[in-house]
């Protein structure tokens, strides 16, 4: 046996498939090649993302209770490592709004050195999670939990910016939500009209550019305009220079934080929270990228890359990092081809930091607060939140509970309670569904086969009319099965002219299942494919109707399978 084969077999003896951990930056170039046109597209996309990331990284660092250069360092070091070593072709890493409340709390309690150690511990946890293949577990987080959690973080981000939006004279505002609101209310007499004007002007400019010049770098333009206005008019508004003394024009040398057993013990819980947030947000971001491009990421490779990136960021004095959904989407829209775009984004941020450090001192804090206010609004997913409020009562309870606990208590508690609530509600629904089935045992059904179209009392797949495809869904369509449904339906693209989805063996549907089904139906609609949903039970029909699925123009609700087959054949023949 040669040495080239020894390493993979050693991995496999440990139960690890080494191919799952090969970075996309290697496999993409090795399998597809890399041309100059790809390099040019990646450079342009990297520059576009860097322009977005530059003011955002500083704003997130300031909101997290540290200096703006820490955010830039994180964007450079973690951003480069996540793209170079990650399992997503388009992922952009760096500091994100989700970490603001956690990082702020750690710094307030344990100091900045404590944050560095907690971030390194979180990185180690992420590497272990990736090797244990915990990345596959993201599919079991219900959609109401994710949406409620994200909306709660958005509220926290916005409230953290009230001081700079209004120019309030508040030193070291408390981390707790209620206490922070009380502190701002007590300082309401110190509102600075100039800061309010700068913040409102920056928000108005960002929104105007998004509407009339969507390709323009709105965040950067708003910061530049605000800086020029404050400097030339001599407005009494705090700037990076007045509060922090400017931004260093060098990248610091790597250094280890103080590590002791006692320190590790007291930082374990915040480190776990950082690791959990980094893992969840990075995989959600990778899933968004997959949805936008039709590609597939390697979740466990992504987790290990996030771990290495957080360790690297802490070594250079940065803050916690993860995949950034908005910047990843910007990268895709800018025409990125490979992970080289993310690496280029980090290089451009570094170049700006080295060349423009002295000029960053003139950036008004009110303008950076305005940027985060816009980010918080986008992050709130208020339309999605309202949509989920139209779902079943149990899903609404999970959504509201997760949201309230995120804002008022703790992020980790919110996630834990949300998942446990969702599991309890699911068991309750299954118990009700079993009773309603009138003696038909759900346990006897094959819950593992979503796509076998050759069993049961209907035509075999090769006997279907031309242009018609058939899928039978078996078992509850809930949050634990939603990703498997996505995988099964993904294999059907490009779609035929007509789909039949049999729901006879589906006892219940929750909003996560509706979400997976809706994404599939929208893709079918984009391809001009008609979908016939047959044999819905009354409970599933009520949920799909309430959530708007049955109102889609390309969807038909048919009671009997035979009628659905006849209608699908007619639709396929008509095209």
C-alpha positions as CSV (number, residue, x, y, z in Angstrom):
1,X,0.0,0.0,0.0
2,X,1.5,3.3,-1.0
3,X,1.5,6.4,1.3
4,X,-1.0,8.3,-0.8
5,X,-3.6,5.7,0.0
6,X,-2.6,5.3,3.7
7,X,-4.1,8.6,4.8
8,X,-7.6,8.2,3.4
9,X,-7.8,4.7,4.9
10,X,-6.6,6.0,8.3
11,X,-9.4,8.5,8.2
12,X,-11.9,5.9,7.3
13,X,-10.8,3.6,10.2
14,X,-11.9,6.5,12.4
15,X,-15.3,6.6,10.7
16,X,-14.4,9.8,8.8
17,X,-14.9,10.1,5.0
18,X,-11.9,12.3,4.2
19,X,-13.4,13.5,0.9
20,X,-16.1,15.4,2.9
21,X,-13.4,17.7,4.3
22,X,-11.6,18.6,1.1
23,X,-12.1,22.4,0.7
24,X,-14.2,23.6,-2.2
25,X,-11.4,25.9,-3.2
26,X,-9.4,22.8,-4.1
27,X,-12.1,20.6,-5.6
28,X,-13.7,23.3,-7.7
29,X,-10.5,24.3,-9.4
30,X,-9.3,20.7,-9.7
31,X,-12.5,19.5,-11.3
32,X,-13.5,22.5,-13.4
33,X,-10.1,24.2,-14.1
34,X,-9.5,27.9,-13.5
35,X,-9.4,30.3,-16.4
36,X,-8.5,34.0,-16.5
37,X,-12.1,34.9,-17.0
38,X,-13.0,33.1,-13.8
39,X,-10.2,35.0,-12.0
40,X,-11.4,38.3,-13.3
41,X,-15.0,37.6,-12.2
42,X,-13.8,36.5,-8.8
43,X,-11.7,39.7,-8.3
44,X,-14.6,41.9,-9.3
45,X,-17.0,40.0,-6.9
46,X,-14.4,40.2,-4.1
47,X,-14.0,43.9,-4.6
48,X,-17.8,44.4,-4.5
49,X,-18.1,42.4,-1.3
50,X,-15.1,44.2,0.3
51,X,-16.8,47.5,-0.3
52,X,-19.9,46.2,1.6
53,X,-17.9,44.6,4.3
54,X,-15.6,47.5,5.1
55,X,-18.0,49.8,6.9
56,X,-20.1,46.8,8.2
57,X,-17.1,45.1,9.9
58,X,-16.3,48.4,11.8
59,X,-19.9,48.9,12.8
60,X,-20.3,45.4,14.1
61,X,-17.1,45.6,16.1
62,X,-18.1,48.9,17.7
63,X,-21.6,47.6,18.5
64,X,-19.9,44.5,20.1
65,X,-18.1,46.8,22.6
66,X,-14.7,46.8,21.0
67,X,-12.7,49.0,18.5
68,X,-13.4,49.1,14.8
69,X,-10.1,47.6,13.8
70,X,-11.1,44.3,15.5
71,X,-13.9,44.0,12.9
72,X,-11.5,44.6,10.0
73,X,-9.0,42.1,11.3
74,X,-11.8,39.5,11.6
75,X,-12.9,40.2,8.0
76,X,-9.4,39.8,6.8
77,X,-8.2,36.7,8.7
78,X,-11.4,34.8,9.2
79,X,-12.8,35.8,5.8
80,X,-9.7,34.4,4.1
81,X,-9.7,31.2,6.0
82,X,-13.4,30.5,5.6
83,X,-13.2,30.9,1.9
84,X,-9.9,29.0,1.5
85,X,-10.8,26.0,3.7
86,X,-14.7,25.9,3.7
87,X,-17.1,23.6,2.1
88,X,-19.2,26.3,0.3
89,X,-18.2,27.7,-3.1
90,X,-19.6,31.2,-2.4
91,X,-19.5,31.6,1.4
92,X,-18.2,35.0,2.7
93,X,-17.0,35.0,6.3
94,X,-16.4,37.7,8.9
95,X,-18.0,39.4,11.8
96,X,-21.9,39.3,11.8
97,X,-24.7,41.0,13.7
98,X,-25.7,37.7,15.4
99,X,-22.6,37.9,17.5
100,X,-23.1,41.4,18.8
101,X,-24.9,40.6,22.0
102,X,-22.7,37.6,22.8
103,X,-19.4,39.3,22.2
104,X,-20.6,42.4,24.0
105,X,-21.6,40.3,27.0
106,X,-18.3,38.4,27.1
107,X,-16.2,41.5,26.9
108,X,-18.3,43.2,29.7
109,X,-17.9,40.1,32.0
110,X,-14.5,38.7,31.1
111,X,-12.6,41.4,29.3
112,X,-11.3,41.4,25.7
113,X,-8.7,38.8,26.6
114,X,-11.6,36.6,27.8
115,X,-13.3,37.0,24.4
116,X,-10.1,35.9,22.5
117,X,-9.9,32.7,24.6
118,X,-13.7,32.0,24.3
119,X,-13.4,32.5,20.5
120,X,-10.5,30.0,20.3
121,X,-12.4,27.5,22.4
122,X,-15.4,27.9,20.2
123,X,-13.1,27.3,17.2
124,X,-11.9,24.0,18.7
125,X,-15.5,23.0,19.4
126,X,-16.5,23.7,15.8
127,X,-13.6,21.6,14.5
128,X,-14.7,18.7,16.7
129,X,-18.3,19.2,15.6
130,X,-17.3,19.0,12.0
131,X,-15.3,15.8,12.5
132,X,-18.2,14.3,14.3
133,X,-20.4,15.3,11.4
134,X,-22.7,17.5,13.4
135,X,-23.2,19.6,10.3
136,X,-25.9,17.2,9.2
137,X,-28.0,18.2,12.2
138,X,-28.8,21.6,10.9
139,X,-31.8,20.1,9.2
140,X,-33.4,19.3,12.5
141,X,-33.8,23.0,13.5
142,X,-37.4,24.0,12.9
143,X,-38.1,27.0,10.7
144,X,-40.0,28.9,13.4
145,X,-37.0,28.6,15.7
146,X,-34.7,30.0,13.1
147,X,-37.0,32.8,12.2
148,X,-37.8,33.7,15.8
149,X,-34.2,33.6,16.8
150,X,-33.1,35.8,13.8
151,X,-35.8,38.3,14.4
152,X,-34.9,38.5,18.1
153,X,-31.2,39.2,17.2
154,X,-32.4,41.9,14.9
155,X,-34.2,43.6,17.8
156,X,-31.1,43.4,19.9
157,X,-28.9,44.8,17.2
158,X,-31.2,47.8,16.7
159,X,-31.5,48.6,20.4
160,X,-27.7,48.4,20.7
161,X,-27.5,51.3,18.2
162,X,-29.9,53.6,19.8
163,X,-27.2,55.4,21.7
164,X,-25.3,56.4,18.5
165,X,-28.4,56.9,16.4
166,X,-29.6,59.6,18.9
167,X,-26.3,60.7,20.2
168,X,-27.2,59.9,23.8
169,X,-24.7,60.5,26.6
170,X,-24.6,57.0,28.0
171,X,-21.3,55.4,29.1
172,X,-21.2,51.6,28.9
173,X,-24.9,50.8,28.5
174,X,-25.9,47.5,30.1
175,X,-26.2,44.3,28.0
176,X,-29.6,43.2,29.2
177,X,-32.4,44.4,26.9
178,X,-34.8,45.9,29.6
179,X,-31.9,47.5,31.5
180,X,-30.6,49.0,28.3
181,X,-33.9,50.5,27.3
182,X,-34.2,52.0,30.8
183,X,-30.7,53.5,30.6
184,X,-31.6,55.1,27.2
185,X,-34.8,56.5,28.5
186,X,-33.1,58.0,31.5
187,X,-30.7,59.8,29.1
188,X,-33.4,61.0,26.7
189,X,-32.6,64.6,27.6
190,X,-29.1,64.3,26.0
191,X,-30.4,63.6,22.5
192,X,-28.1,65.3,20.0
193,X,-30.0,66.7,17.0
194,X,-26.8,66.6,14.8
195,X,-26.4,62.9,15.4
196,X,-30.1,62.2,14.6
197,X,-29.8,64.2,11.4
198,X,-26.7,62.3,10.3
199,X,-28.3,59.0,11.1
200,X,-31.5,59.8,9.3
201,X,-29.6,61.1,6.3
202,X,-27.5,58.0,6.1
203,X,-30.6,55.7,6.3
204,X,-32.4,57.8,3.7
205,X,-29.4,57.7,1.3
206,X,-29.0,53.9,1.7
207,X,-32.7,53.3,1.0
208,X,-32.7,55.7,-2.0
209,X,-29.6,54.0,-3.5
210,X,-31.2,50.6,-3.0
211,X,-34.3,51.7,-4.9
212,X,-32.8,53.8,-7.7
213,X,-29.2,52.5,-8.0
214,X,-29.3,49.0,-6.5
215,X,-25.8,48.1,-7.8
216,X,-24.2,51.1,-6.0
217,X,-22.3,50.4,-2.7
218,X,-24.9,52.1,-0.5
219,X,-23.2,51.5,2.9
220,X,-19.9,52.9,1.7
221,X,-21.4,55.9,0.0
222,X,-23.5,56.7,3.1
223,X,-20.4,56.6,5.3
224,X,-18.4,58.8,2.9
225,X,-21.1,61.4,2.6
226,X,-21.7,61.5,6.3
227,X,-18.0,61.8,7.0
228,X,-17.7,64.7,4.5
229,X,-20.8,66.5,6.0
230,X,-19.6,66.2,9.6
231,X,-16.1,67.3,8.8
232,X,-16.9,70.2,6.5
233,X,-19.8,71.5,8.6
234,X,-18.1,70.9,11.9
235,X,-21.1,69.0,13.3
236,X,-20.8,67.9,17.0
237,X,-21.0,64.2,16.2
238,X,-18.8,61.4,17.6
239,X,-16.5,59.8,15.1
240,X,-14.2,56.8,15.2
241,X,-11.3,59.2,15.8
242,X,-12.9,61.1,18.7
243,X,-14.0,57.9,20.5
244,X,-11.3,55.4,19.6
245,X,-8.4,57.5,18.3
246,X,-8.5,56.1,14.7
247,X,-7.8,52.8,13.0
248,X,-4.3,51.2,13.0
249,X,-2.7,50.9,9.5
250,X,-1.0,47.6,10.3
251,X,-2.1,44.0,10.9
252,X,-1.0,42.9,14.4
253,X,1.3,39.9,15.0
254,X,-0.4,36.8,16.3
255,X,-0.5,36.3,20.0
256,X,-2.0,33.7,22.4
257,X,-4.4,34.9,25.1
258,X,-3.9,33.9,28.8
259,X,-5.0,30.3,29.2
260,X,-5.6,28.7,32.6
261,X,-7.9,25.8,33.7
262,X,-10.0,28.2,35.7
263,X,-10.3,30.6,32.8
264,X,-11.3,27.8,30.4
265,X,-14.0,26.6,32.9
266,X,-15.6,30.0,33.3
267,X,-15.6,30.7,29.6
268,X,-17.0,27.3,28.5
269,X,-20.6,28.4,28.3
270,X,-20.0,31.6,26.3
271,X,-17.6,29.6,24.1
272,X,-20.3,27.0,23.4
273,X,-22.8,29.8,22.6
274,X,-20.3,31.3,20.1
275,X,-19.7,27.9,18.5
276,X,-23.4,27.2,18.3
277,X,-24.2,30.5,16.7
278,X,-21.2,30.3,14.3
279,X,-22.2,26.8,13.2
280,X,-25.9,27.5,12.7
281,X,-25.4,30.8,10.9
282,X,-22.6,29.6,8.7
283,X,-24.7,26.5,7.6
284,X,-27.8,28.6,7.1
285,X,-25.7,31.0,4.9
286,X,-24.4,28.1,2.9
287,X,-27.9,26.8,2.4
288,X,-29.0,30.2,1.2
289,X,-26.1,30.1,-1.3
290,X,-27.2,26.7,-2.5
291,X,-30.7,27.9,-3.0
292,X,-29.5,30.8,-5.1
293,X,-27.1,28.8,-7.2
294,X,-28.3,25.2,-7.3
295,X,-24.9,24.1,-5.9
296,X,-24.3,21.9,-2.8
297,X,-22.1,22.7,0.1
298,X,-20.2,20.3,2.4
299,X,-21.6,21.1,5.8
300,X,-19.0,19.3,7.9
301,X,-16.1,20.8,5.9
302,X,-17.7,24.2,6.5
303,X,-17.8,23.6,10.2
304,X,-14.2,22.7,10.5
305,X,-13.2,25.8,8.4
306,X,-15.3,28.0,10.7
307,X,-13.4,26.5,13.6
308,X,-10.0,27.2,12.1
309,X,-11.1,30.7,11.1
310,X,-12.2,31.6,14.6
311,X,-8.9,30.3,16.1
312,X,-7.0,32.4,13.5
313,X,-9.1,35.5,14.1
314,X,-8.5,35.3,17.9
315,X,-4.8,34.8,17.4
316,X,-4.6,38.1,15.4
317,X,-6.8,39.9,17.9
318,X,-10.1,39.8,16.0
319,X,-13.5,38.8,17.2
320,X,-15.9,35.8,16.6
321,X,-16.7,35.1,12.9
322,X,-19.1,33.0,10.9
323,X,-20.7,33.0,7.4
324,X,-22.4,36.2,6.5
325,X,-25.7,35.7,4.7
326,X,-26.0,39.2,3.2
327,X,-22.4,39.3,2.0
328,X,-22.6,35.8,0.6
329,X,-25.6,36.8,-1.4
330,X,-23.8,39.9,-2.6
331,X,-20.9,37.7,-3.7
332,X,-23.2,35.5,-5.8
333,X,-25.0,38.5,-7.3
334,X,-21.6,40.1,-8.2
335,X,-20.8,37.1,-10.3
336,X,-18.4,35.1,-8.2
337,X,-17.2,31.8,-9.7
338,X,-15.1,30.1,-7.0
339,X,-14.0,30.6,-3.3
340,X,-11.2,32.7,-4.7
341,X,-13.7,35.6,-4.6
342,X,-14.0,35.3,-0.8
343,X,-10.2,35.2,-0.5
344,X,-10.0,38.3,-2.7
345,X,-12.6,40.1,-0.5
346,X,-10.3,39.6,2.5
347,X,-7.3,40.9,0.6
348,X,-9.2,44.0,-0.5
349,X,-10.3,44.7,3.1
350,X,-6.7,44.3,4.2
351,X,-5.5,46.7,1.5
352,X,-8.1,49.3,2.6
353,X,-7.1,48.9,6.2
354,X,-3.4,49.5,5.4
355,X,-3.9,52.3,3.0
356,X,-6.9,54.2,4.4
357,X,-6.5,53.7,8.2
358,X,-6.0,57.4,8.9
359,X,-9.0,58.5,6.9
360,X,-11.3,56.1,8.8
361,X,-11.0,58.3,11.9
362,X,-13.4,60.7,10.2
363,X,-16.2,58.2,10.0
364,X,-19.2,59.3,12.1
365,X,-20.5,56.7,14.6
366,X,-24.1,57.8,13.8
367,X,-23.6,56.7,10.2
368,X,-22.3,53.3,11.2
369,X,-25.3,53.0,13.6
370,X,-27.5,53.8,10.6
371,X,-25.9,50.9,8.7
372,X,-26.6,48.5,11.5
373,X,-30.2,49.8,11.8
374,X,-30.7,48.9,8.2
375,X,-29.0,45.5,8.7
376,X,-31.3,44.8,11.7
377,X,-34.4,45.6,9.6
378,X,-33.3,43.3,6.8
379,X,-32.3,40.6,9.3
380,X,-35.7,40.8,11.1
381,X,-37.4,39.0,8.1
382,X,-40.6,40.7,9.2
383,X,-42.5,39.4,6.1
384,X,-41.4,35.9,6.9
385,X,-42.3,36.4,10.6
386,X,-45.8,37.5,9.7
387,X,-46.2,34.7,7.3
388,X,-45.3,32.1,9.9
389,X,-47.8,33.7,12.3
390,X,-50.4,32.4,9.9
391,X,-49.3,28.8,10.5
392,X,-50.7,26.3,12.9
393,X,-51.0,27.3,16.6
394,X,-48.1,25.1,17.7
395,X,-45.7,26.7,15.2
396,X,-46.8,30.2,16.3
397,X,-46.1,29.3,19.9
398,X,-42.6,28.1,19.0
399,X,-42.0,31.3,16.9
400,X,-43.1,33.7,19.6
401,X,-41.4,31.9,22.4
402,X,-38.0,31.7,20.6
403,X,-38.3,35.4,19.7
404,X,-39.2,36.5,23.2
405,X,-36.5,34.4,24.9
406,X,-33.8,35.6,22.4
407,X,-34.6,39.3,23.3
408,X,-35.3,39.0,27.0
409,X,-33.3,36.0,28.3
410,X,-30.5,34.3,26.4
411,X,-29.7,33.1,22.8
412,X,-28.8,29.6,23.8
413,X,-31.8,29.2,26.0
414,X,-34.0,30.5,23.2
415,X,-32.7,27.9,20.8
416,X,-32.9,25.0,23.3
417,X,-36.5,25.9,24.4
418,X,-37.6,26.4,20.8
419,X,-36.4,23.0,19.7
420,X,-37.8,21.2,22.8
421,X,-41.2,23.0,22.3
422,X,-41.2,22.0,18.6
423,X,-40.5,18.4,19.5
424,X,-43.3,18.3,22.2
425,X,-45.7,19.9,19.7
426,X,-44.7,17.4,17.0
427,X,-45.4,14.5,19.4
428,X,-48.8,15.9,20.3
429,X,-49.7,16.3,16.6
430,X,-48.6,12.7,15.9
431,X,-50.7,11.5,18.8
432,X,-53.7,13.3,17.4
433,X,-53.0,12.1,13.8
434,X,-52.8,8.5,15.1
435,X,-56.2,8.9,16.7
436,X,-57.8,10.4,13.6
437,X,-56.5,7.6,11.3
438,X,-59.3,5.3,12.6
439,X,-57.1,2.3,13.3
440,X,-54.6,2.7,10.5
441,X,-51.2,2.3,12.1
442,X,-48.7,5.0,11.2
443,X,-45.8,2.9,12.5
444,X,-46.5,0.4,9.7
445,X,-45.7,3.0,7.1
446,X,-42.3,3.4,5.5
447,X,-41.2,6.7,6.8
448,X,-37.8,6.5,5.1
449,X,-38.8,6.4,1.5
450,X,-40.0,9.7,0.1
451,X,-39.4,9.0,-3.5
452,X,-40.1,5.3,-4.3
453,X,-42.6,5.6,-7.1
454,X,-42.9,1.9,-7.9
455,X,-44.8,0.8,-4.8
456,X,-48.4,1.1,-3.6
457,X,-51.7,1.1,-5.6
458,X,-50.6,3.3,-8.5
459,X,-48.8,3.0,-11.8
460,X,-45.1,2.1,-11.8
461,X,-42.8,5.0,-12.8
462,X,-42.1,3.6,-16.3
463,X,-45.9,3.4,-17.0
464,X,-46.5,7.1,-16.3
465,X,-47.6,9.3,-19.2
466,X,-44.8,11.1,-21.0
467,X,-43.9,14.3,-19.4
468,X,-45.4,13.3,-16.0
469,X,-43.4,12.6,-12.8
470,X,-44.8,11.1,-9.6
471,X,-43.6,11.5,-6.0
472,X,-45.2,9.9,-3.0
473,X,-44.6,11.5,0.4
474,X,-44.7,9.1,3.3
475,X,-44.8,10.1,7.0
476,X,-45.2,13.5,8.7
477,X,-43.9,16.4,6.7
478,X,-42.3,18.2,9.6
479,X,-39.0,20.0,10.4
480,X,-37.0,16.8,10.8
481,X,-38.0,15.6,7.3
482,X,-37.9,19.0,5.4
483,X,-34.3,18.8,4.3
484,X,-34.8,15.2,3.1
485,X,-37.8,16.3,1.1
486,X,-35.6,19.0,-0.4
487,X,-33.0,16.5,-1.4
488,X,-35.5,14.1,-2.9
489,X,-37.3,16.8,-4.9
490,X,-34.0,18.4,-6.0
491,X,-33.2,15.2,-7.9
492,X,-36.2,16.0,-10.2
493,X,-34.7,19.1,-11.7
494,X,-34.9,20.1,-14.5
495,X,-38.6,19.2,-14.0
496,X,-41.0,17.5,-16.3
497,X,-44.1,19.2,-17.6
498,X,-46.3,17.9,-14.8
499,X,-45.7,16.6,-11.3
500,X,-48.0,14.6,-9.1
501,X,-47.4,14.7,-5.3
502,X,-49.3,12.0,-3.4
503,X,-50.1,13.0,0.2
504,X,-52.2,9.9,1.2
505,X,-49.5,8.8,3.6
506,X,-48.8,12.2,5.2
507,X,-50.6,12.5,8.5
508,X,-49.5,16.1,9.3
509,X,-47.6,19.1,8.0
510,X,-45.8,21.9,9.9
511,X,-44.5,25.2,8.7
512,X,-41.0,23.8,8.1
513,X,-42.4,21.2,5.8
514,X,-44.5,23.9,4.1
515,X,-41.4,25.9,3.6
516,X,-39.6,23.0,1.9
517,X,-42.6,22.3,-0.3
518,X,-43.1,26.0,-1.2
519,X,-39.5,26.3,-2.4
520,X,-40.0,23.2,-4.6
521,X,-43.3,24.6,-6.0
522,X,-41.8,28.0,-6.8
523,X,-38.9,26.4,-8.7
524,X,-41.5,24.3,-10.6
525,X,-43.4,27.6,-11.4
526,X,-40.2,29.2,-12.7
527,X,-39.8,26.2,-15.1
528,X,-43.4,26.2,-16.2
529,X,-44.2,22.9,-14.5
530,X,-47.7,22.1,-13.2
531,X,-48.1,20.4,-9.9
532,X,-51.0,18.2,-8.8
533,X,-51.3,17.5,-5.1
534,X,-53.6,14.6,-4.4
535,X,-55.2,12.9,-1.4
536,X,-54.6,15.6,1.2
537,X,-56.2,14.9,4.5
538,X,-58.3,17.7,6.0
539,X,-55.6,18.8,8.5
540,X,-52.8,19.0,5.9
541,X,-55.2,20.7,3.4
542,X,-56.0,23.4,6.0
543,X,-52.3,24.1,6.7
544,X,-51.4,24.3,3.0
545,X,-54.4,26.5,2.3
546,X,-53.7,28.9,5.2
547,X,-50.1,29.2,4.2
548,X,-51.0,30.1,0.6
549,X,-49.5,26.9,-1.0
550,X,-52.8,25.9,-2.7
551,X,-53.3,29.4,-4.1
552,X,-50.2,29.2,-6.3
553,X,-51.1,29.4,-10.0
554,X,-49.3,26.2,-10.9
555,X,-50.7,24.1,-8.1
556,X,-53.9,22.1,-8.2
557,X,-55.6,20.3,-5.2
558,X,-57.1,17.0,-6.5
559,X,-58.9,14.6,-4.2
560,X,-58.3,11.3,-6.0
561,X,-55.0,10.0,-7.4
562,X,-56.7,8.8,-10.6
563,X,-58.1,12.3,-11.3
564,X,-54.6,13.8,-10.6
565,X,-53.0,11.3,-13.1
566,X,-55.6,12.2,-15.7
567,X,-55.1,16.0,-15.2
568,X,-51.3,15.7,-15.3
569,X,-51.4,13.7,-18.5
570,X,-53.6,16.4,-20.1
571,X,-51.3,19.2,-18.9
572,X,-48.3,17.4,-20.3
573,X,-50.0,16.7,-23.6
574,X,-51.2,20.3,-23.9
575,X,-47.6,21.6,-23.8
